[in-house]
Amino acid sequence: MTGTGVCGLSCHACGLFHRGKCSSCGSGTSIEARAKLAAQERLGFRCPVLACAVGREIEYCSRDCPEFPCPLYERGPYPLSAAYLQMHRRRRGTRQKTSLNH
């Protein structure tokens, strides 16, 4: 099992993961990701970032999706802050999108 979620967060650095309160999402193409999404749906919650990555077969958003950062990240309060996303856009030379194109 990988220790990095589709959003790029390291599960190995997460206290919930270490306490057994959360499992790794894994990459968007992994068995772990599909299992995590199914478990979330049983609980009445669905992480939109994980669902998108699984549906589009994107391993890791930041690395593999040409639309990153997309509005799914903007709507959160998580997984990443607005300042981080602005820095990411600036360094990639991209502008903010206002609608989902997936």
ABEGO torsion letter per residue (X at the ends): XBABBAAGBBAAABAAAAAGABBBAEBAABAAAAAAAAAAAAAGBBBAAAAAAAAAGBABAAAABAAOBBAAAAABAOABBAAAAAAAAAAAGBBBBABBAX
